[in-house]
Amino acid sequence: MSGKLQKVAYKPVGLLLGIGAGAVAGVIFNKVWKLASGDDDAPNATDEDRGWGEIIAAAALQGAIFATVKALVDRGGAAGVRKITGTWPD
């Protein structure tokens, strides 16, 4: 398979993996936040009743979890494509 065709073929797979990763990361974040804070709901940045520290901590934790899950899923997807096609997707 040519490099350009492989890129186009991998795009939908990568998109689906990204959507799935976002959903998984959201579930993980909610569980971790509940364990860490004892609160069922993470604060929104515009939540007037929450302090800056809590909002920044929640945002940092959420970003770290989302980035980690995305990296794991992207890397796993690329490794799976290499096993199937014999070449690493770009």
PDB file with one MODEL, atoms N, CA, C and O in Angstrom:
MODEL        1
ATOM      1  N   MET A   1       0.864  -1.180   0.000  1.00  0.00           N
ATOM      2  CA  MET A   1       0.000   0.000   0.000  1.00  0.00           C
ATOM      3  C   MET A   1       0.903   1.233   0.000  1.00  0.00           C
ATOM      4  O   MET A   1       1.856   1.298   0.776  1.00  0.00           O
ATOM      5  N   SER A   2       0.619   2.188  -0.842  1.00  0.00           N
ATOM      6  CA  SER A   2       1.447   3.383  -0.925  1.00  0.00           C
ATOM      7  C   SER A   2       1.291   4.217   0.341  1.00  0.00           C
ATOM      8  O   SER A   2       0.291   4.101   1.049  1.00  0.00           O
ATOM      9  N   GLY A   3       2.281   5.055   0.622  1.00  0.00           N
ATOM     10  CA  GLY A   3       2.268   5.882   1.828  1.00  0.00           C
ATOM     11  C   GLY A   3       1.067   6.793   1.905  1.00  0.00           C
ATOM     12  O   GLY A   3       0.463   6.946   2.967  1.00  0.00           O
ATOM     13  N   LYS A   4       0.711   7.408   0.769  1.00  0.00           N
ATOM     14  CA  LYS A   4      -0.425   8.336   0.748  1.00  0.00           C
ATOM     15  C   LYS A   4      -1.746   7.593   0.984  1.00  0.00           C
ATOM     16  O   LYS A   4      -2.606   8.058   1.732  1.00  0.00           O
ATOM     17  N   LEU A   5      -1.889   6.447   0.343  1.00  0.00           N
ATOM     18  CA  LEU A   5      -3.101   5.639   0.510  1.00  0.00           C
ATOM     19  C   LEU A   5      -3.204   5.122   1.940  1.00  0.00           C
ATOM     20  O   LEU A   5      -4.290   5.085   2.519  1.00  0.00           O
ATOM     21  N   GLN A   6      -2.073   4.728   2.499  1.00  0.00           N
ATOM     22  CA  GLN A   6      -2.066   4.235   3.873  1.00  0.00           C
ATOM     23  C   GLN A   6      -2.493   5.330   4.853  1.00  0.00           C
ATOM     24  O   GLN A   6      -3.235   5.068   5.800  1.00  0.00           O
ATOM     25  N   LYS A   7      -2.022   6.553   4.620  1.00  0.00           N
ATOM     26  CA  LYS A   7      -2.414   7.673   5.468  1.00  0.00           C
ATOM     27  C   LYS A   7      -3.925   7.888   5.424  1.00  0.00           C
ATOM     28  O   LYS A   7      -4.567   8.060   6.461  1.00  0.00           O
ATOM     29  N   VAL A   8      -4.480   7.875   4.229  1.00  0.00           N
ATOM     30  CA  VAL A   8      -5.913   8.076   4.055  1.00  0.00           C
ATOM     31  C   VAL A   8      -6.686   6.927   4.687  1.00  0.00           C
ATOM     32  O   VAL A   8      -7.728   7.149   5.304  1.00  0.00           O
ATOM     33  N   ALA A   9      -6.189   5.707   4.542  1.00  0.00           N
ATOM     34  CA  ALA A   9      -6.868   4.541   5.108  1.00  0.00           C
ATOM     35  C   ALA A   9      -6.829   4.561   6.629  1.00  0.00           C
ATOM     36  O   ALA A   9      -7.766   4.096   7.278  1.00  0.00           O
ATOM     37  N   TYR A  10      -5.764   5.090   7.202  1.00  0.00           N
ATOM     38  CA  TYR A  10      -5.631   5.109   8.664  1.00  0.00           C
ATOM     39  C   TYR A  10      -6.445   6.227   9.315  1.00  0.00           C
ATOM     40  O   TYR A  10      -6.790   6.129  10.493  1.00  0.00           O
ATOM     41  N   LYS A  11      -6.756   7.286   8.569  1.00  0.00           N
ATOM     42  CA  LYS A  11      -7.473   8.440   9.137  1.00  0.00           C
ATOM     43  C   LYS A  11      -8.769   8.042   9.836  1.00  0.00           C
ATOM     44  O   LYS A  11      -8.962   8.434  10.986  1.00  0.00           O
ATOM     45  N   PRO A  12      -9.671   7.281   9.202  1.00  0.00           N
ATOM     46  CA  PRO A  12     -10.909   6.920   9.898  1.00  0.00           C
ATOM     47  C   PRO A  12     -10.659   6.060  11.138  1.00  0.00           C
ATOM     48  O   PRO A  12     -11.352   6.191  12.147  1.00  0.00           O
ATOM     49  N   VAL A  13      -9.664   5.186  11.049  1.00  0.00           N
ATOM     50  CA  VAL A  13      -9.326   4.350  12.201  1.00  0.00           C
ATOM     51  C   VAL A  13      -8.833   5.233  13.343  1.00  0.00           C
ATOM     52  O   VAL A  13      -9.251   5.069  14.489  1.00  0.00           O
ATOM     53  N   GLY A  14      -7.951   6.162  13.025  1.00  0.00           N
ATOM     54  CA  GLY A  14      -7.431   7.085  14.039  1.00  0.00           C
ATOM     55  C   GLY A  14      -8.522   7.939  14.639  1.00  0.00           C
ATOM     56  O   GLY A  14      -8.510   8.211  15.840  1.00  0.00           O
ATOM     57  N   LEU A  15      -9.471   8.368  13.815  1.00  0.00           N
ATOM     58  CA  LEU A  15     -10.590   9.175  14.310  1.00  0.00           C
ATOM     59  C   LEU A  15     -11.449   8.378  15.281  1.00  0.00           C
ATOM     60  O   LEU A  15     -11.807   8.876  16.348  1.00  0.00           O
ATOM     61  N   LEU A  16     -11.781   7.154  14.919  1.00  0.00           N
ATOM     62  CA  LEU A  16     -12.578   6.308  15.809  1.00  0.00           C
ATOM     63  C   LEU A  16     -11.833   5.996  17.102  1.00  0.00           C
ATOM     64  O   LEU A  16     -12.428   5.991  18.180  1.00  0.00           O
ATOM     65  N   LEU A  17     -10.545   5.737  16.996  1.00  0.00           N
ATOM     66  CA  LEU A  17      -9.750   5.492  18.192  1.00  0.00           C
ATOM     67  C   LEU A  17      -9.716   6.729  19.088  1.00  0.00           C
ATOM     68  O   LEU A  17      -9.773   6.610  20.312  1.00  0.00           O
ATOM     69  N   GLY A  18      -9.625   7.906  18.488  1.00  0.00           N
ATOM     70  CA  GLY A  18      -9.614   9.152  19.257  1.00  0.00           C
ATOM     71  C   GLY A  18     -10.914   9.383  19.989  1.00  0.00           C
ATOM     72  O   GLY A  18     -10.910   9.818  21.140  1.00  0.00           O
ATOM     73  N   ILE A  19     -12.029   9.097  19.339  1.00  0.00           N
ATOM     74  CA  ILE A  19     -13.342   9.251  19.986  1.00  0.00           C
ATOM     75  C   ILE A  19     -13.448   8.284  21.161  1.00  0.00           C
ATOM     76  O   ILE A  19     -13.885   8.652  22.251  1.00  0.00           O
ATOM     77  N   GLY A  20     -13.045   7.058  20.920  1.00  0.00           N
ATOM     78  CA  GLY A  20     -13.077   6.060  21.994  1.00  0.00           C
ATOM     79  C   GLY A  20     -12.157   6.442  23.145  1.00  0.00           C
ATOM     80  O   GLY A  20     -12.509   6.270  24.312  1.00  0.00           O
ATOM     81  N   ALA A  21     -10.974   6.962  22.812  1.00  0.00           N
ATOM     82  CA  ALA A  21     -10.025   7.381  23.849  1.00  0.00           C
ATOM     83  C   ALA A  21     -10.600   8.506  24.696  1.00  0.00           C
ATOM     84  O   ALA A  21     -10.426   8.521  25.915  1.00  0.00           O
ATOM     85  N   GLY A  22     -11.285   9.446  24.054  1.00  0.00           N
ATOM     86  CA  GLY A  22     -11.903  10.543  24.798  1.00  0.00           C
ATOM     87  C   GLY A  22     -12.963  10.045  25.764  1.00  0.00           C
ATOM     88  O   GLY A  22     -13.059  10.523  26.895  1.00  0.00           O
ATOM     89  N   ALA A  23     -13.755   9.085  25.315  1.00  0.00           N
ATOM     90  CA  ALA A  23     -14.801   8.530  26.182  1.00  0.00           C
ATOM     91  C   ALA A  23     -14.190   7.783  27.365  1.00  0.00           C
ATOM     92  O   ALA A  23     -14.632   7.939  28.504  1.00  0.00           O
ATOM     93  N   VAL A  24     -13.180   6.976  27.089  1.00  0.00           N
ATOM     94  CA  VAL A  24     -12.511   6.224  28.158  1.00  0.00           C
ATOM     95  C   VAL A  24     -11.836   7.181  29.138  1.00  0.00           C
ATOM     96  O   VAL A  24     -11.936   7.002  30.352  1.00  0.00           O
ATOM     97  N   ALA A  25     -11.157   8.186  28.615  1.00  0.00           N
ATOM     98  CA  ALA A  25     -10.476   9.156  29.482  1.00  0.00           C
ATOM     99  C   ALA A  25     -11.474   9.895  30.365  1.00  0.00           C
ATOM    100  O   ALA A  25     -11.180  10.172  31.527  1.00  0.00           O
ATOM    101  N   GLY A  26     -12.645  10.218  29.832  1.00  0.00           N
ATOM    102  CA  GLY A  26     -13.665  10.889  30.630  1.00  0.00           C
ATOM    103  C   GLY A  26     -14.130  10.040  31.792  1.00  0.00           C
ATOM    104  O   GLY A  26     -14.302  10.543  32.902  1.00  0.00           O
ATOM    105  N   VAL A  27     -14.333   8.765  31.549  1.00  0.00           N
ATOM    106  CA  VAL A  27     -14.748   7.850  32.614  1.00  0.00           C
ATOM    107  C   VAL A  27     -13.646   7.727  33.667  1.00  0.00           C
ATOM    108  O   VAL A  27     -13.915   7.783  34.867  1.00  0.00           O
ATOM    109  N   ILE A  28     -12.414   7.561  33.210  1.00  0.00           N
ATOM    110  CA  ILE A  28     -11.282   7.446  34.145  1.00  0.00           C
ATOM    111  C   ILE A  28     -11.160   8.717  34.980  1.00  0.00           C
ATOM    112  O   ILE A  28     -11.002   8.647  36.199  1.00  0.00           O
ATOM    113  N   PHE A  29     -11.233   9.884  34.325  1.00  0.00           N
ATOM    114  CA  PHE A  29     -11.126  11.141  35.058  1.00  0.00           C
ATOM    115  C   PHE A  29     -12.201  11.257  36.122  1.00  0.00           C
ATOM    116  O   PHE A  29     -11.904  11.640  37.254  1.00  0.00           O
ATOM    117  N   ASN A  30     -13.445  10.936  35.786  1.00  0.00           N
ATOM    118  CA  ASN A  30     -14.519  11.044  36.768  1.00  0.00           C
ATOM    119  C   ASN A  30     -14.282  10.144  37.973  1.00  0.00           C
ATOM    120  O   ASN A  30     -14.545  10.545  39.107  1.00  0.00           O
ATOM    121  N   LYS A  31     -13.786   8.929  37.739  1.00  0.00           N
ATOM    122  CA  LYS A  31     -13.501   8.011  38.849  1.00  0.00           C
ATOM    123  C   LYS A  31     -12.339   8.515  39.697  1.00  0.00           C
ATOM    124  O   LYS A  31     -12.403   8.486  40.926  1.00  0.00           O
ATOM    125  N   VAL A  32     -11.276   8.976  39.038  1.00  0.00           N
ATOM    126  CA  VAL A  32     -10.110   9.480  39.772  1.00  0.00           C
ATOM    127  C   VAL A  32     -10.485  10.735  40.563  1.00  0.00           C
ATOM    128  O   VAL A  32     -10.071  10.891  41.712  1.00  0.00           O
ATOM    129  N   TRP A  33     -11.264  11.624  39.954  1.00  0.00           N
ATOM    130  CA  TRP A  33     -11.668  12.842  40.644  1.00  0.00           C
ATOM    131  C   TRP A  33     -12.500  12.511  41.876  1.00  0.00           C
ATOM    132  O   TRP A  33     -12.321  13.117  42.932  1.00  0.00           O
ATOM    133  N   LYS A  34     -13.402  11.558  41.742  1.00  0.00           N
ATOM    134  CA  LYS A  34     -14.247  11.161  42.875  1.00  0.00           C
ATOM    135  C   LYS A  34     -13.388  10.584  43.998  1.00  0.00           C
ATOM    136  O   LYS A  34     -13.616  10.887  45.169  1.00  0.00           O
ATOM    137  N   LEU A  35     -12.397   9.751  43.650  1.00  0.00           N
ATOM    138  CA  LEU A  35     -11.495   9.193  44.660  1.00  0.00           C
ATOM    139  C   LEU A  35     -10.641  10.276  45.322  1.00  0.00           C
ATOM    140  O   LEU A  35     -10.442  10.259  46.537  1.00  0.00           O
ATOM    141  N   ALA A  36     -10.143  11.208  44.525  1.00  0.00           N
ATOM    142  CA  ALA A  36      -9.235  12.238  45.035  1.00  0.00           C
ATOM    143  C   ALA A  36      -9.944  13.294  45.863  1.00  0.00           C
ATOM    144  O   ALA A  36      -9.408  13.766  46.865  1.00  0.00           O
ATOM    145  N   SER A  37     -11.151  13.667  45.445  1.00  0.00           N
ATOM    146  CA  SER A  37     -11.814  14.796  46.101  1.00  0.00           C
ATOM    147  C   SER A  37     -13.012  14.392  46.955  1.00  0.00           C
ATOM    148  O   SER A  37     -13.448  15.154  47.818  1.00  0.00           O
ATOM    149  N   GLY A  38     -13.539  13.203  46.716  1.00  0.00           N
ATOM    150  CA  GLY A  38     -14.746  12.794  47.424  1.00  0.00           C
ATOM    151  C   GLY A  38     -16.003  13.416  46.852  1.00  0.00           C
ATOM    152  O   GLY A  38     -17.098  13.197  47.370  1.00  0.00           O
ATOM    153  N   ASP A  39     -15.855  14.189  45.791  1.00  0.00           N
ATOM    154  CA  ASP A  39     -16.985  14.878  45.163  1.00  0.00           C
ATOM    155  C   ASP A  39     -17.340  14.159  43.864  1.00  0.00           C
ATOM    156  O   ASP A  39     -16.453  13.775  43.101  1.00  0.00           O
ATOM    157  N   ASP A  40     -18.626  13.978  43.615  1.00  0.00           N
ATOM    158  CA  ASP A  40     -19.066  13.284  42.406  1.00  0.00           C
ATOM    159  C   ASP A  40     -18.820  14.086  41.131  1.00  0.00           C
ATOM    160  O   ASP A  40     -18.603  13.505  40.068  1.00  0.00           O
ATOM    161  N   ASP A  41     -18.852  15.400  41.227  1.00  0.00           N
ATOM    162  CA  ASP A  41     -18.719  16.252  40.045  1.00  0.00           C
ATOM    163  C   ASP A  41     -17.436  17.065  40.096  1.00  0.00           C
ATOM    164  O   ASP A  41     -17.119  17.685  41.111  1.00  0.00           O
ATOM    165  N   ALA A  42     -16.707  17.054  38.995  1.00  0.00           N
ATOM    166  CA  ALA A  42     -15.519  17.900  38.880  1.00  0.00           C
ATOM    167  C   ALA A  42     -15.975  19.334  38.636  1.00  0.00           C
ATOM    168  O   ALA A  42     -17.019  19.558  38.024  1.00  0.00           O
ATOM    169  N   PRO A  43     -15.201  20.302  39.110  1.00  0.00           N
ATOM    170  CA  PRO A  43     -15.613  21.694  38.924  1.00  0.00           C
ATOM    171  C   PRO A  43     -15.453  22.163  37.486  1.00  0.00           C
ATOM    172  O   PRO A  43     -14.531  21.754  36.781  1.00  0.00           O
ATOM    173  N   ASN A  44     -16.358  23.020  37.071  1.00  0.00           N
ATOM    174  CA  ASN A  44     -16.219  23.724  35.803  1.00  0.00           C
ATOM    175  C   ASN A  44     -15.457  25.005  36.076  1.00  0.00           C
ATOM    176  O   ASN A  44     -15.499  25.530  37.189  1.00  0.00           O
ATOM    177  N   ALA A  45     -14.767  25.507  35.078  1.00  0.00           N
ATOM    178  CA  ALA A  45     -13.987  26.735  35.244  1.00  0.00           C
ATOM    179  C   ALA A  45     -14.867  27.922  35.632  1.00  0.00           C
ATOM    180  O   ALA A  45     -14.387  28.863  36.265  1.00  0.00           O
ATOM    181  N   THR A  46     -16.133  27.889  35.266  1.00  0.00           N
ATOM    182  CA  THR A  46     -17.037  29.008  35.565  1.00  0.00           C
ATOM    183  C   THR A  46     -17.878  28.777  36.810  1.00  0.00           C
ATOM    184  O   THR A  46     -18.793  29.549  37.096  1.00  0.00           O
ATOM    185  N   ASP A  47     -17.572  27.715  37.555  1.00  0.00           N
ATOM    186  CA  ASP A  47     -18.317  27.415  38.779  1.00  0.00           C
ATOM    187  C   ASP A  47     -17.918  28.407  39.866  1.00  0.00           C
ATOM    188  O   ASP A  47     -16.802  28.357  40.383  1.00  0.00           O
ATOM    189  N   GLU A  48     -18.821  29.295  40.203  1.00  0.00           N
ATOM    190  CA  GLU A  48     -18.545  30.377  41.157  1.00  0.00           C
ATOM    191  C   GLU A  48     -18.259  29.864  42.565  1.00  0.00           C
ATOM    192  O   GLU A  48     -17.563  30.525  43.336  1.00  0.00           O
ATOM    193  N   ASP A  49     -18.785  28.700  42.902  1.00  0.00           N
ATOM    194  CA  ASP A  49     -18.643  28.173  44.257  1.00  0.00           C
ATOM    195  C   ASP A  49     -17.349  27.387  44.471  1.00  0.00           C
ATOM    196  O   ASP A  49     -17.087  26.930  45.584  1.00  0.00           O
ATOM    197  N   ARG A  50     -16.549  27.226  43.441  1.00  0.00           N
ATOM    198  CA  ARG A  50     -15.293  26.475  43.558  1.00  0.00           C
ATOM    199  C   ARG A  50     -14.119  27.437  43.510  1.00  0.00           C
ATOM    200  O   ARG A  50     -14.168  28.456  42.820  1.00  0.00           O
ATOM    201  N   GLY A  51     -13.071  27.113  44.239  1.00  0.00           N
ATOM    202  CA  GLY A  51     -11.886  27.959  44.283  1.00  0.00           C
ATOM    203  C   GLY A  51     -10.944  27.702  43.117  1.00  0.00           C
ATOM    204  O   GLY A  51     -11.041  26.700  42.408  1.00  0.00           O
ATOM    205  N   TRP A  52     -10.026  28.653  42.948  1.00  0.00           N
ATOM    206  CA  TRP A  52      -9.045  28.552  41.864  1.00  0.00           C
ATOM    207  C   TRP A  52      -8.231  27.262  41.966  1.00  0.00           C
ATOM    208  O   TRP A  52      -8.017  26.580  40.965  1.00  0.00           O
ATOM    209  N   GLY A  53      -7.788  26.936  43.155  1.00  0.00           N
ATOM    210  CA  GLY A  53      -6.950  25.748  43.342  1.00  0.00           C
ATOM    211  C   GLY A  53      -7.646  24.482  42.894  1.00  0.00           C
ATOM    212  O   GLY A  53      -7.049  23.646  42.214  1.00  0.00           O
ATOM    213  N   GLU A  54      -8.910  24.335  43.271  1.00  0.00           N
ATOM    214  CA  GLU A  54      -9.674  23.143  42.904  1.00  0.00           C
ATOM    215  C   GLU A  54      -9.895  23.066  41.389  1.00  0.00           C
ATOM    216  O   GLU A  54      -9.806  21.998  40.783  1.00  0.00           O
ATOM    217  N   ILE A  55     -10.183  24.212  40.806  1.00  0.00           N
ATOM    218  CA  ILE A  55     -10.426  24.244  39.355  1.00  0.00           C
ATOM    219  C   ILE A  55      -9.143  23.929  38.585  1.00  0.00           C
ATOM    220  O   ILE A  55      -9.174  23.167  37.619  1.00  0.00           O
ATOM    221  N   ILE A  56      -8.026  24.506  39.003  1.00  0.00           N
ATOM    222  CA  ILE A  56      -6.750  24.252  38.319  1.00  0.00           C
ATOM    223  C   ILE A  56      -6.315  22.807  38.519  1.00  0.00           C
ATOM    224  O   ILE A  56      -5.819  22.176  37.585  1.00  0.00           O
ATOM    225  N   ALA A  57      -6.494  22.276  39.726  1.00  0.00           N
ATOM    226  CA  ALA A  57      -6.137  20.874  39.986  1.00  0.00           C
ATOM    227  C   ALA A  57      -6.968  19.932  39.108  1.00  0.00           C
ATOM    228  O   ALA A  57      -6.438  18.977  38.541  1.00  0.00           O
ATOM    229  N   ALA A  58      -8.254  20.204  39.001  1.00  0.00           N
ATOM    230  CA  ALA A  58      -9.124  19.359  38.173  1.00  0.00           C
ATOM    231  C   ALA A  58      -8.712  19.446  36.705  1.00  0.00           C
ATOM    232  O   ALA A  58      -8.673  18.427  36.014  1.00  0.00           O
ATOM    233  N   ALA A  59      -8.407  20.635  36.229  1.00  0.00           N
ATOM    234  CA  ALA A  59      -8.012  20.807  34.829  1.00  0.00           C
ATOM    235  C   ALA A  59      -6.683  20.103  34.544  1.00  0.00           C
ATOM    236  O   ALA A  59      -6.530  19.467  33.501  1.00  0.00           O
ATOM    237  N   ALA A  60      -5.730  20.214  35.462  1.00  0.00           N
ATOM    238  CA  ALA A  60      -4.430  19.569  35.272  1.00  0.00           C
ATOM    239  C   ALA A  60      -4.577  18.050  35.278  1.00  0.00           C
ATOM    240  O   ALA A  60      -3.984  17.364  34.445  1.00  0.00           O
ATOM    241  N   LEU A  61      -5.356  17.533  36.204  1.00  0.00           N
ATOM    242  CA  LEU A  61      -5.578  16.091  36.278  1.00  0.00           C
ATOM    243  C   LEU A  61      -6.283  15.587  35.022  1.00  0.00           C
ATOM    244  O   LEU A  61      -5.909  14.559  34.457  1.00  0.00           O
ATOM    245  N   GLN A  62      -7.304  16.322  34.594  1.00  0.00           N
ATOM    246  CA  GLN A  62      -8.045  15.934  33.396  1.00  0.00           C
ATOM    247  C   GLN A  62      -7.138  15.946  32.168  1.00  0.00           C
ATOM    248  O   GLN A  62      -7.177  15.022  31.355  1.00  0.00           O
ATOM    249  N   GLY A  63      -6.334  16.977  32.035  1.00  0.00           N
ATOM    250  CA  GLY A  63      -5.410  17.059  30.895  1.00  0.00           C
ATOM    251  C   GLY A  63      -4.397  15.933  30.890  1.00  0.00           C
ATOM    252  O   GLY A  63      -4.100  15.366  29.838  1.00  0.00           O
ATOM    253  N   ALA A  64      -3.862  15.604  32.059  1.00  0.00           N
ATOM    254  CA  ALA A  64      -2.879  14.515  32.153  1.00  0.00           C
ATOM    255  C   ALA A  64      -3.509  13.177  31.784  1.00  0.00           C
ATOM    256  O   ALA A  64      -2.909  12.380  31.062  1.00  0.00           O
ATOM    257  N   ILE A  65      -4.711  12.936  32.277  1.00  0.00           N
ATOM    258  CA  ILE A  65      -5.390  11.672  31.972  1.00  0.00           C
ATOM    259  C   ILE A  65      -5.726  11.588  30.491  1.00  0.00           C
ATOM    260  O   ILE A  65      -5.478  10.558  29.863  1.00  0.00           O
ATOM    261  N   PHE A  66      -6.285  12.649  29.922  1.00  0.00           N
ATOM    262  CA  PHE A  66      -6.645  12.635  28.503  1.00  0.00           C
ATOM    263  C   PHE A  66      -5.409  12.442  27.626  1.00  0.00           C
ATOM    264  O   PHE A  66      -5.447  11.664  26.673  1.00  0.00           O
ATOM    265  N   ALA A  67      -4.327  13.132  27.933  1.00  0.00           N
ATOM    266  CA  ALA A  67      -3.110  13.011  27.127  1.00  0.00           C
ATOM    267  C   ALA A  67      -2.518  11.605  27.222  1.00  0.00           C
ATOM    268  O   ALA A  67      -2.053  11.058  26.223  1.00  0.00           O
ATOM    269  N   THR A  68      -2.537  11.027  28.411  1.00  0.00           N
ATOM    270  CA  THR A  68      -1.992   9.686  28.600  1.00  0.00           C
ATOM    271  C   THR A  68      -2.816   8.641  27.858  1.00  0.00           C
ATOM    272  O   THR A  68      -2.269   7.793  27.154  1.00  0.00           O
ATOM    273  N   VAL A  69      -4.127   8.709  28.019  1.00  0.00           N
ATOM    274  CA  VAL A  69      -4.992   7.746  27.328  1.00  0.00           C
ATOM    275  C   VAL A  69      -4.873   7.903  25.821  1.00  0.00           C
ATOM    276  O   VAL A  69      -4.826   6.905  25.103  1.00  0.00           O
ATOM    277  N   LYS A  70      -4.825   9.132  25.329  1.00  0.00           N
ATOM    278  CA  LYS A  70      -4.693   9.361  23.882  1.00  0.00           C
ATOM    279  C   LYS A  70      -3.375   8.786  23.360  1.00  0.00           C
ATOM    280  O   LYS A  70      -3.348   8.158  22.302  1.00  0.00           O
ATOM    281  N   ALA A  71      -2.284   8.997  24.098  1.00  0.00           N
ATOM    282  CA  ALA A  71      -0.992   8.462  23.677  1.00  0.00           C
ATOM    283  C   ALA A  71      -1.016   6.935  23.658  1.00  0.00           C
ATOM    284  O   ALA A  71      -0.499   6.319  22.726  1.00  0.00           O
ATOM    285  N   LEU A  72      -1.608   6.327  24.669  1.00  0.00           N
ATOM    286  CA  LEU A  72      -1.699   4.865  24.711  1.00  0.00           C
ATOM    287  C   LEU A  72      -2.515   4.321  23.543  1.00  0.00           C
ATOM    288  O   LEU A  72      -2.123   3.343  22.906  1.00  0.00           O
ATOM    289  N   VAL A  73      -3.644   4.954  23.269  1.00  0.00           N
ATOM    290  CA  VAL A  73      -4.514   4.494  22.189  1.00  0.00           C
ATOM    291  C   VAL A  73      -3.871   4.738  20.827  1.00  0.00           C
ATOM    292  O   VAL A  73      -3.920   3.867  19.960  1.00  0.00           O
ATOM    293  N   ASP A  74      -3.269   5.910  20.627  1.00  0.00           N
ATOM    294  CA  ASP A  74      -2.608   6.204  19.347  1.00  0.00           C
ATOM    295  C   ASP A  74      -1.468   5.227  19.083  1.00  0.00           C
ATOM    296  O   ASP A  74      -1.327   4.700  17.979  1.00  0.00           O
ATOM    297  N   ARG A  75      -0.662   4.995  20.107  1.00  0.00           N
ATOM    298  CA  ARG A  75       0.479   4.087  19.951  1.00  0.00           C
ATOM    299  C   ARG A  75       0.005   2.659  19.702  1.00  0.00           C
ATOM    300  O   ARG A  75       0.545   1.954  18.850  1.00  0.00           O
ATOM    301  N   GLY A  76      -1.017   2.239  20.459  1.00  0.00           N
ATOM    302  CA  GLY A  76      -1.566   0.904  20.259  1.00  0.00           C
ATOM    303  C   GLY A  76      -2.183   0.737  18.886  1.00  0.00           C
ATOM    304  O   GLY A  76      -2.031  -0.311  18.257  1.00  0.00           O
ATOM    305  N   GLY A  77      -2.877   1.759  18.415  1.00  0.00           N
ATOM    306  CA  GLY A  77      -3.469   1.709  17.078  1.00  0.00           C
ATOM    307  C   GLY A  77      -2.416   1.611  15.999  1.00  0.00           C
ATOM    308  O   GLY A  77      -2.556   0.836  15.053  1.00  0.00           O
ATOM    309  N   ALA A  78      -1.356   2.397  16.138  1.00  0.00           N
ATOM    310  CA  ALA A  78      -0.273   2.357  15.152  1.00  0.00           C
ATOM    311  C   ALA A  78       0.420   0.998  15.160  1.00  0.00           C
ATOM    312  O   ALA A  78       0.760   0.464  14.104  1.00  0.00           O
ATOM    313  N   ALA A  79       0.628   0.441  16.353  1.00  0.00           N
ATOM    314  CA  ALA A  79       1.252  -0.886  16.445  1.00  0.00           C
ATOM    315  C   ALA A  79       0.343  -1.946  15.822  1.00  0.00           C
ATOM    316  O   ALA A  79       0.824  -2.870  15.166  1.00  0.00           O
ATOM    317  N   GLY A  80      -0.958  -1.814  16.024  1.00  0.00           N
ATOM    318  CA  GLY A  80      -1.905  -2.747  15.413  1.00  0.00           C
ATOM    319  C   GLY A  80      -1.893  -2.661  13.902  1.00  0.00           C
ATOM    320  O   GLY A  80      -1.958  -3.683  13.218  1.00  0.00           O
ATOM    321  N   VAL A  81      -1.809  -1.447  13.372  1.00  0.00           N
ATOM    322  CA  VAL A  81      -1.749  -1.262  11.922  1.00  0.00           C
ATOM    323  C   VAL A  81      -0.474  -1.893  11.375  1.00  0.00           C
ATOM    324  O   VAL A  81      -0.496  -2.517  10.314  1.00  0.00           O
ATOM    325  N   ARG A  82       0.627  -1.736  12.088  1.00  0.00           N
ATOM    326  CA  ARG A  82       1.883  -2.341  11.609  1.00  0.00           C
ATOM    327  C   ARG A  82       1.786  -3.866  11.598  1.00  0.00           C
ATOM    328  O   ARG A  82       2.301  -4.514  10.688  1.00  0.00           O
ATOM    329  N   LYS A  83       1.129  -4.438  12.604  1.00  0.00           N
ATOM    330  CA  LYS A  83       0.963  -5.892  12.619  1.00  0.00           C
ATOM    331  C   LYS A  83       0.118  -6.372  11.442  1.00  0.00           C
ATOM    332  O   LYS A  83       0.384  -7.423  10.859  1.00  0.00           O
ATOM    333  N   ILE A  84      -0.894  -5.593  11.107  1.00  0.00           N
ATOM    334  CA  ILE A  84      -1.803  -5.983  10.015  1.00  0.00           C
ATOM    335  C   ILE A  84      -1.189  -5.729   8.650  1.00  0.00           C
ATOM    336  O   ILE A  84      -1.261  -6.580   7.764  1.00  0.00           O
ATOM    337  N   THR A  85      -0.574  -4.541   8.476  1.00  0.00           N
ATOM    338  CA  THR A  85      -0.099  -4.143   7.147  1.00  0.00           C
ATOM    339  C   THR A  85       1.398  -4.322   6.947  1.00  0.00           C
ATOM    340  O   THR A  85       1.874  -4.372   5.813  1.00  0.00           O
ATOM    341  N   GLY A  86       2.140  -4.419   8.044  1.00  0.00           N
ATOM    342  CA  GLY A  86       3.603  -4.533   7.929  1.00  0.00           C
ATOM    343  C   GLY A  86       4.311  -3.191   7.878  1.00  0.00           C
ATOM    344  O   GLY A  86       5.541  -3.150   7.838  1.00  0.00           O
ATOM    345  N   THR A  87       3.563  -2.087   7.878  1.00  0.00           N
ATOM    346  CA  THR A  87       4.190  -0.762   7.873  1.00  0.00           C
ATOM    347  C   THR A  87       3.571   0.112   8.960  1.00  0.00           C
ATOM    348  O   THR A  87       2.411  -0.054   9.339  1.00  0.00           O
ATOM    349  N   TRP A  88       4.373   1.037   9.440  1.00  0.00           N
ATOM    350  CA  TRP A  88       3.958   1.962  10.499  1.00  0.00           C
ATOM    351  C   TRP A  88       3.229   3.145   9.869  1.00  0.00           C
ATOM    352  O   TRP A  88       3.745   3.755   8.932  1.00  0.00           O
ATOM    353  N   PRO A  89       2.026   3.484  10.371  1.00  0.00           N
ATOM    354  CA  PRO A  89       1.318   4.635   9.817  1.00  0.00           C
ATOM    355  C   PRO A  89       1.971   5.954  10.231  1.00  0.00           C
ATOM    356  O   PRO A  89       2.522   6.063  11.326  1.00  0.00           O
ATOM    357  N   ASP A  90       1.906   6.940   9.362  1.00  0.00           N
ATOM    358  CA  ASP A  90       2.473   8.270   9.686  1.00  0.00           C
ATOM    359  C   ASP A  90       1.433   9.140  10.326  1.00  0.00           C
ATOM    360  O   ASP A  90       1.715  10.288  10.670  1.00  0.00           O
TER     361      ASP A  90
ENDMDL
END
